[in-house]
Amino acid sequence: TLLYTIKFERYQGYYSIAMPKSKRDKVVSLTNTKKKGYATKTDLVTEVQECCDKFNSLYLIEVHNERNNLLKEIRNDWKNSRLFMGRNKVMAVGLGRTKESEYKPNLHSIANKLVGKRGLLFTNESTDVVRGWFNDHSRFCFARSGSVATETVELPSGPLDLPHSMEPQLRQLGLPTRLKDGVIVLEHDHTVCTAGKSFTTQQAVILKHLGNSMAQFQVDIIAHWTNGQFTMLSSDNTDMDIICDSIEGND
């Protein structure tokens, strides 16, 4: 049997029952929390430099249509290697952006190209093994808003092979649909997306409902570093991007 201490409070001539305050409700001031930003950055710099000493090769990679679950699979398959994604500026500091500050000879060449959706792969595997594995492990996935359509998708008028309960949602997404005898019917032809144009959120959701996996997750090997030697393995637009940014800034 649970016993509660009941407190009677008088308000405007009436008595009310006030329940005891819960001990679980505690206010934590944000001023008491510890900042981990600087320590985390310092640890990342140290880890990158330790990997430079531990592994024979460093590859600069670029991820297209990044998906966390697919990156997780790569980490699991390359357990004997080390993959770094995110915090490019901090990793560049660990490698060294100039010849004077670089951790090892020619690492600044990797650091200066570490932009956008790029990352670092430390491994002892050969270049042929690395390139061959990633060439064989591209995968199609559902497109997201902002990505560019690779083909035009047009839906002809008529019934759609989708559950009838989805009809209101499809209408909200912009499809000209209606229910007829429990079947979703498209009232007239409709273009979902056009090749070369970016997806809207609505278009991406429609393609997902249709099961159309238009985006392709893949990893390109941009450059290779080993024993102080830097080698470009694919075309790189980093320098052109920097020039364009400087021109736009002057305008």
LUMBAFI-169009 format. One record per residue (C-alpha): residue in three letters; chain; y, x, z. Coordinates in pm, whole numbers. Each point is the difference from the previous one (the first is absolute). Last residue first. Layout:
> code,unit,Y,X,Z
> ALA,A,Y,X,Z;
...
This chain:
> code,unit,Y,X,Z
> ASP,A,4090,3170,-5673;
> ASN,A,-62,331,173;
> GLY,A,-286,-153,198;
> GLU,A,-158,-141,-315;
> ILE,A,3,347,-156;
> SER,A,-153,156,312;
> ASP,A,-277,-260,13;
> CYS,A,-80,53,-369;
> ILE,A,-28,377,50;
> ILE,A,-230,-46,304;
> ASP,A,-222,-241,-195;
> MET,A,-21,248,-288;
> ASP,A,-113,275,237;
> THR,A,-268,-223,153;
> ASN,A,-138,-117,-335;
> ASP,A,-331,190,15;
> SER,A,-266,39,-265;
> SER,A,-343,98,129;
> LEU,A,-185,296,155;
> MET,A,294,219,101;
> THR,A,-119,324,159;
> PHE,A,124,187,308;
> GLN,A,-165,325,118;
> GLY,A,58,118,358;
> ASN,A,-369,-3,89;
> THR,A,-49,-350,-140;
> TRP,A,241,-269,-116;
> HIS,A,-72,-283,-244;
> ALA,A,225,-254,-169;
> ILE,A,21,-362,-112;
> ILE,A,-348,-141,61;
> ASP,A,26,-371,-75;
> VAL,A,-143,-267,230;
> GLN,A,-83,-346,-126;
> PHE,A,30,-363,103;
> GLN,A,29,-219,-307;
> ALA,A,198,-323,-6;
> MET,A,-115,-295,-214;
> SER,A,-265,-148,225;
> ASN,A,0,-361,-126;
> GLY,A,-195,-220,241;
> LEU,A,197,-314,-93;
> HIS,A,122,-37,358;
> LYS,A,109,365,-7;
> LEU,A,181,-56,-329;
> ILE,A,190,-292,154;
> VAL,A,97,209,305;
> ALA,A,139,282,-218;
> GLN,A,198,-248,-211;
> GLN,A,156,-160,309;
> THR,A,104,336,147;
> THR,A,166,96,-326;
> PHE,A,-171,248,-224;
> SER,A,194,256,-201;
> LYS,A,15,-26,-379;
> GLY,A,-185,220,-251;
> ALA,A,-257,-263,-94;
> THR,A,113,-354,77;
> CYS,A,-119,-208,294;
> VAL,A,-131,-349,81;
> THR,A,80,-160,-334;
> HIS,A,-73,-375,18;
> ASP,A,-146,-245,-249;
> HIS,A,43,-364,102;
> GLU,A,-117,-247,267;
> LEU,A,-233,242,178;
> VAL,A,-267,-218,162;
> ILE,A,-150,44,346;
> VAL,A,-307,-224,31;
> GLY,A,-53,-276,259;
> ASP,A,15,-278,-260;
> LYS,A,328,142,-132;
> LEU,A,211,216,230;
> ARG,A,321,148,-135;
> THR,A,120,341,-115;
> PRO,A,310,150,-161;
> LEU,A,-34,344,169;
> GLY,A,308,118,187;
> LEU,A,-146,149,319;
> GLN,A,74,-324,185;
> ARG,A,-215,-185,-254;
> LEU,A,-284,245,62;
> GLN,A,26,-63,374;
> PRO,A,-16,-377,-45;
> GLU,A,-308,35,-228;
> MET,A,-199,229,227;
> SER,A,-200,-282,162;
> HIS,A,-150,-80,-342;
> PRO,A,-198,325,8;
> LEU,A,55,211,-316;
> ASP,A,-153,-1,-346;
> LEU,A,316,-126,-170;
> PRO,A,-5,-305,-226;
> GLY,A,222,-17,-310;
> SER,A,302,171,-147;
> PRO,A,-51,361,-102;
> LEU,A,82,280,246;
> GLU,A,172,310,-136;
> VAL,A,-28,350,146;
> THR,A,191,278,-174;
> GLU,A,-129,349,64;
> THR,A,78,314,200;
> ALA,A,229,-179,244;
> VAL,A,233,230,193;
> SER,A,-6,21,380;
> GLY,A,283,-157,199;
> SER,A,-208,-272,158;
> ARG,A,-359,105,52;
> ALA,A,-291,28,-241;
> PHE,A,-356,-67,109;
> CYS,A,-234,297,-24;
> PHE,A,-175,210,-264;
> ARG,A,-162,321,113;
> SER,A,27,370,-79;
> HIS,A,-285,205,143;
> ASP,A,-141,192,-296;
> ASN,A,320,190,-78;
> PHE,A,36,74,372;
> TRP,A,-339,166,17;
> GLY,A,42,200,-320;
> ARG,A,339,135,100;
> VAL,A,-121,117,340;
> VAL,A,-330,145,-124;
> ASP,A,165,186,-290;
> THR,A,271,137,231;
> SER,A,-255,147,239;
> GLU,A,-66,-138,348;
> ASN,A,131,176,310;
> THR,A,245,-279,79;
> PHE,A,355,-88,99;
> LEU,A,136,-309,-174;
> LEU,A,373,-60,25;
> GLY,A,194,-315,-88;
> ARG,A,207,-172,-263;
> LYS,A,127,-354,-16;
> GLY,A,363,106,-28;
> VAL,A,74,372,38;
> LEU,A,-185,326,73;
> LYS,A,114,197,-305;
> ASN,A,227,234,197;
> ALA,A,-273,61,259;
> ILE,A,-261,105,-257;
> SER,A,222,268,-154;
> HIS,A,110,100,352;
> LEU,A,-362,96,66;
> ASN,A,52,295,-235;
> PRO,A,-83,268,260;
> LYS,A,-95,-135,345;
> TYR,A,193,-189,267;
> GLU,A,304,-37,-225;
> SER,A,338,61,168;
> GLU,A,142,283,-213;
> LYS,A,-163,-113,-322;
> THR,A,147,-344,53;
> ARG,A,-132,-345,90;
> GLY,A,-247,111,266;
> LEU,A,-352,-137,35;
> GLY,A,64,-156,340;
> VAL,A,346,-113,-106;
> ALA,A,-154,-165,-305;
> MET,A,-240,-185,232;
> VAL,A,299,-142,188;
> LYS,A,172,-108,-320;
> ASN,A,-318,-160,-132;
> ARG,A,-53,-218,307;
> GLY,A,-287,-191,-168;
> MET,A,-348,100,-114;
> PHE,A,-198,302,123;
> LEU,A,-365,48,-95;
> ARG,A,-225,259,167;
> SER,A,-337,123,-124;
> ASN,A,-349,-13,152;
> LYS,A,32,-376,41;
> TRP,A,69,-47,-370;
> ASP,A,-202,-318,-56;
> ASN,A,140,-163,316;
> ARG,A,358,98,-83;
> ILE,A,-42,-136,-352;
> GLU,A,-135,-328,136;
> LYS,A,303,-29,228;
> LEU,A,226,48,-300;
> LEU,A,-177,-296,-160;
> ASN,A,58,-219,308;
> ASN,A,366,102,18;
> ARG,A,78,-92,-361;
> GLU,A,239,209,-212;
> ASN,A,68,-123,-353;
> HIS,A,21,356,-136;
> VAL,A,-55,295,232;
> GLU,A,130,348,-84;
> ILE,A,-177,314,113;
> LEU,A,115,356,79;
> TYR,A,-312,204,58;
> LEU,A,-42,277,258;
> SER,A,-288,243,-20;
> ASN,A,-182,247,223;
> PHE,A,15,-200,321;
> LYS,A,57,113,361;
> ASP,A,326,195,-23;
> CYS,A,190,-258,-204;
> CYS,A,-164,-267,217;
> GLU,A,160,157,307;
> GLN,A,339,-18,-172;
> VAL,A,-41,-371,-72;
> GLU,A,-115,-70,355;
> THR,A,297,186,150;
> VAL,A,251,-191,-211;
> LEU,A,-170,-325,96;
> ASP,A,13,88,372;
> THR,A,373,73,-26;
> LYS,A,62,-332,-171;
> THR,A,-194,-189,268;
> ALA,A,187,180,280;
> TYR,A,335,-85,-159;
> GLY,A,-79,-369,-39;
> LYS,A,-184,-62,328;
> LYS,A,286,-146,202;
> LYS,A,-114,-108,343;
> THR,A,58,-354,120;
> ASN,A,207,-52,315;
> THR,A,319,-95,-186;
> LEU,A,-197,-279,-167;
> SER,A,-8,-183,332;
> VAL,A,-331,-164,78;
> VAL,A,20,-354,136;
> LYS,A,-316,-109,175;
> ASP,A,-172,-335,-37;
> ARG,A,-348,76,130;
> LYS,A,93,-81,359;
> SER,A,44,-363,-97;
> LYS,A,271,-181,189;
> PRO,A,-120,-268,244;
> MET,A,22,-362,-118;
> ALA,A,308,-199,107;
> ILE,A,-75,-360,100;
> SER,A,296,-237,-9;
> TYR,A,173,-195,275;
> TYR,A,271,-250,-81;
> GLY,A,345,-45,154;
> GLN,A,186,176,-279;
> TYR,A,-245,292,-2;
> ARG,A,-214,94,298;
> GLU,A,-261,272,-46;
> PHE,A,-351,-20,136;
> LYS,A,-205,318,-18;
> ILE,A,-372,-23,-46;
> THR,A,-217,294,107;
> TYR,A,-311,-28,-210;
> LEU,A,-360,8,117;
> LEU,A,-281,39,-249;
> THR,A,-340,-136,105;
